[in-house]
């Protein structure tokens, strides 16, 4: 840990163009994958996250997602600025960014709802992203695609099912169940899908309430049908009816989104099964059967 701090401070000094001293550090919750720390320095407070066991470009891809979200975020929705990341080939990989002070806001749910609704108006010409990235530790194929149905069927559900098959995590009969569902996906999705920027992994642990407003962290960002965002948000909870009411007031979700939501939840359940195993495997099968 000390070595990572020293590398980060040396890099910060080079970035600033003057010596920066580390005054103290404090462990922080960095999610379920990487350790993290608050660094108090002579140049202010910074948030450092690192990991020696992850793909070496993981934090580079995170930084790209944060930069895109920062471009798109409406006033009041906070996206932390990245100072720098370790380069590819560095061990451990790390990312250094501004530290966001926790705060209390009476209308935090409403602000988050309106902020996310505004973010979901930032569009692109096709579905995908400028680079592949990760959802957790799972690679995401973000090759540009003009069709949301094809993108979601092949580059999301199909990709995960193929990974699970190769790892032997499902039987051939269970794989066939998912393959039947994949052929049905175009009929299940909206024909009016538009590519807009989404966070991509927005569970309750990936947003913060700060003094400046709600903040989004740890993205798996790309351009998608915005209903995709709601899949993980509804899967694990943590978002109040006040959030959804504020979102719909600013940017109403289309009719039928709740019926399509289980299909979007399936992506994250399959991904959790791939990453963590356990009961997620059976939950994904149950979802697939409901959708067929």
C-alpha positions in Angstrom: 0.0 0.0 0.0 2.8 2.4 0.9 4.4 1.9 -2.5 1.2 2.7 -4.3 0.8 5.9 -2.3 4.4 7.0 -3.1 3.9 6.3 -6.8 0.6 8.3 -6.8 2.2 11.2 -4.9 5.2 11.3 -7.3 2.8 11.3 -10.2 0.7 14.1 -8.6 3.8 16.1 -8.1 4.8 15.7 -11.7 1.3 16.5 -12.8 1.2 19.7 -10.7 4.7 20.8 -11.5 5.7 21.2 -7.8 6.4 18.9 -4.9 3.3 17.5 -3.1 3.7 15.9 0.3 1.4 13.1 1.7 0.3 14.3 5.1 -2.0 11.3 6.1 -4.2 8.6 4.6 -7.4 6.9 5.5 -8.9 3.8 4.2 -12.2 4.2 2.2 -14.9 2.0 0.8 -13.9 1.4 -2.8 -16.6 -1.1 -3.8 -16.4 -4.8 -3.8 -13.3 -5.1 -6.1 -10.6 -2.6 -5.3 -9.2 -1.1 -2.0 -9.2 2.7 -1.8 -7.9 5.5 0.4 -8.4 9.2 1.1 -5.0 10.9 0.7 -4.6 14.2 2.6 -1.8 16.1 0.9 -0.2 19.5 0.9 -2.1 20.1 -2.3 -5.5 19.0 -0.9 -7.5 15.8 -0.6 -7.6 13.1 -3.3 -9.2 9.7 -3.7 -7.0 6.8 -4.7 -8.1 3.4 -5.8 -5.8 0.5 -6.8 -5.6 -3.2 -7.5 -2.8 -5.5 -8.6 -5.1 -8.3 -9.7 -7.4 -6.6 -12.3 -6.9 -6.0 -16.0 -4.2 -3.3 -16.4 -6.5 -1.0 -18.4 -9.4 -1.2 -16.0 -8.9 2.2 -14.5 -8.1 3.8 -17.9 -11.5 2.7 -19.1 -13.1 4.0 -15.9 -11.4 7.4 -16.5 -12.8 7.5 -20.0 -16.3 6.8 -18.7 -16.0 9.5 -16.1 -14.8 12.0 -18.7 -17.8 11.2 -20.9 -20.2 11.5 -18.0 -18.7 14.8 -17.0 -19.3 16.2 -20.5 -22.9 15.1 -20.4 -23.9 15.7 -16.8 -26.4 18.6 -16.3 -25.8 21.2 -13.6 -26.3 19.6 -10.1 -25.1 16.1 -11.1 -21.5 15.7 -9.9 -18.9 13.6 -11.7 -15.5 13.4 -10.0 -12.5 14.7 -12.0 -9.7 12.2 -12.7 -6.2 13.5 -12.0 -4.4 10.6 -13.7 -4.3 6.9 -13.9 -1.5 4.4 -14.1 -0.5 3.4 -17.6 -1.1 0.0 -19.2 1.5 -2.5 -17.9 1.7 -0.9 -14.4 1.3 -3.1 -11.4 -0.7 -2.4 -9.4 -3.1 -0.4 -11.6 -4.5 2.7 -9.9 -6.6 5.8 -10.4 -6.3 9.1 -8.6 -9.2 11.6 -8.6 -10.7 14.5 -6.7 -12.1 13.6 -3.3 -15.8 14.4 -3.0 -16.9 15.5 0.5 -19.9 13.6 1.8 -22.9 15.8 2.5 -26.6 15.8 3.5 -29.3 17.1 1.2 -33.0 17.0 2.0 -33.9 16.7 -1.7 -31.2 14.3 -2.7 -33.5 11.8 -4.3 -35.2 14.4 -6.4 -31.9 16.0 -7.5 -30.6 12.6 -8.5 -33.8 11.8 -10.5 -33.6 15.1 -12.4 -29.9 14.8 -12.9 -30.1 11.3 -14.3 -33.0 12.3 -16.5 -30.8 15.1 -17.9 -27.9 12.8 -18.5 -30.1 10.5 -20.4 -30.8 13.3 -23.0 -27.1 13.2 -24.1 -27.1 11.2 -27.3 -25.0 9.6 -30.0 -25.5 8.3 -33.5 -25.2 4.6 -32.6 -25.2 2.3 -29.6 -21.8 1.5 -28.0 -18.8 3.5 -26.9 -15.4 4.7 -28.2 -13.7 1.9 -26.3 -14.6 -1.5 -24.8 -14.7 -1.3 -21.0 -15.8 -3.3 -18.0 -18.9 -3.9 -15.9 -17.2 -4.9 -12.6 -14.4 -7.1 -14.0 -16.4 -8.4 -17.0 -15.3 -7.0 -20.4 -18.1 -5.1 -22.3 -18.0 -5.2 -26.1 -18.9 -1.7 -27.0 -18.4 -1.8 -30.8 -20.7 0.7 -32.4 -24.0 -0.7 -33.6 -27.0 1.0 -35.2 -29.5 -1.5 -33.8 -30.2 -1.7 -30.1 -31.9 -5.1 -30.4 -28.8 -6.5 -32.1 -26.4 -4.8 -29.7 -28.2 -6.0 -26.6 -28.8 -9.5 -27.9 -25.3 -10.1 -29.2 -23.0 -7.8 -27.3 -24.6 -8.0 -23.9 -26.7 -11.2 -23.3 -25.1 -13.4 -25.9 -21.6 -12.3 -24.8 -22.3 -13.3 -21.2 -24.0 -16.6 -22.1 -21.0 -17.5 -24.2 -18.6 -16.7 -21.3 -20.7 -18.8 -19.0 -20.8 -21.7 -21.4 -17.0 -21.7 -21.8 -16.6 -21.8 -18.0 -19.0 -24.7 -17.7 -21.3 -22.7 -15.4 -24.5 -23.9 -17.1 -25.6 -27.2 -18.6 -26.3 -27.5 -22.3 -30.0 -27.5 -21.6 -29.7 -24.3 -19.6 -27.6 -22.7 -22.3 -30.2 -23.6 -24.9 -32.8 -21.8 -22.8 -30.8 -18.6 -23.0 -30.2 -19.1 -26.7 -34.0 -19.3 -27.3 -34.4 -16.1 -25.4 -31.7 -14.3 -27.4 -33.6 -15.1 -30.6 -36.7 -13.5 -29.1 -35.0 -10.3 -27.9 -35.9 -8.1 -30.9 -39.6 -8.8 -30.3 -39.3 -7.9 -26.6 -37.6 -4.6 -27.0 -38.9 -1.2 -27.9 -38.7 -0.2 -31.6 -38.2 3.4 -30.5 -34.8 3.0 -28.8 -32.5 5.9 -28.9 -28.7 5.8 -28.0 -28.1 8.0 -24.9 -25.3 8.0 -22.4 -25.9 5.8 -19.4 -23.8 5.1 -16.3 -24.1 1.4 -16.9 -23.7 0.0 -13.4 -25.8 2.3 -11.3 -26.6 0.4 -8.1 -26.9 2.2 -4.8 -23.2 1.9 -4.0 -22.2 3.8 -7.1 -23.7 7.2 -6.3 -22.9 9.5 -3.4 -24.5 12.4 -1.7 -22.0 15.3 -1.6 -22.2 18.9 -0.4 -22.5 19.9 -4.1 -25.2 17.4 -5.0 -25.6 13.8 -6.0 -22.5 12.3 -7.6 -22.0 9.3 -9.9 -18.9 7.1 -9.5 -17.5 3.7 -10.9 -19.2 3.8 -14.3 -19.4 1.2 -17.0 -20.6 3.9 -19.4 -21.8 3.6 -23.0 -24.6 4.7 -25.3 -27.7 2.6 -24.8 -31.4 2.6 -24.6 -31.9 4.4 -21.3 -34.2 1.7 -20.0 -31.0 -0.4 -19.6 -30.0 1.9 -16.7 -33.2 1.0 -14.8 -32.3 -2.7 -14.9 -29.7 -2.7 -12.2 -31.3 0.3 -10.3 -34.5 -1.8 -9.8 -32.7 -5.1 -9.3 -30.9 -4.3 -6.0 -33.1 -1.3 -4.8 -31.8 1.8 -3.0 -33.7 4.3 -5.2 -36.9 5.7 -3.7 -40.2 6.5 -5.4 -39.3 10.2 -5.1 -36.3 9.5 -7.3 -38.4 7.8 -10.0 -41.1 10.5 -9.8 -38.5 13.3 -10.3 -36.9 11.4 -13.2 -40.3 10.8 -14.9 -41.3 14.4 -14.4 -38.1 15.6 -16.2 -37.8 12.8 -18.8 -40.7 10.3 -18.7 -39.9 6.7 -19.3 -41.9 5.2 -22.3 -44.9 3.0 -21.9 -44.1 -0.6 -21.3 -40.7 0.0 -19.6 -41.6 -2.0 -16.6 -42.4 -5.1 -18.7 -39.1 -4.8 -20.5 -37.2 -4.2 -17.2 -36.8 -7.9 -16.4 -34.8 -8.4 -19.6 -32.4 -5.6 -18.6 -32.2 -7.0 -15.1 -31.1 -10.3 -16.7 -27.9 -8.8 -18.0 -26.8 -7.9 -14.5 -27.9 -11.1 -12.9 -25.9 -13.1 -15.5 -22.9 -10.8 -14.9 -23.1 -11.3 -11.1 -23.3 -15.1 -11.7 -20.2 -14.9 -13.8 -18.4 -12.8 -11.2 -19.6 -14.2 -8.0 -21.4 -17.5 -8.7 -24.0 -18.7 -6.2 -27.7 -18.2 -6.5 -27.5 -15.7 -9.3 -27.3 -18.6 -11.7 -30.8 -19.9 -10.7 -32.2 -16.4 -10.6 -31.1 -15.8 -14.2 -32.8 -19.0 -15.3 -36.0 -18.0 -13.6 -35.9 -14.6 -15.3 -35.3 -16.2 -18.7 -38.3 -18.6 -18.2 -40.5 -15.6 -17.4 -39.4 -13.8 -20.5 -40.0 -16.8 -22.9 
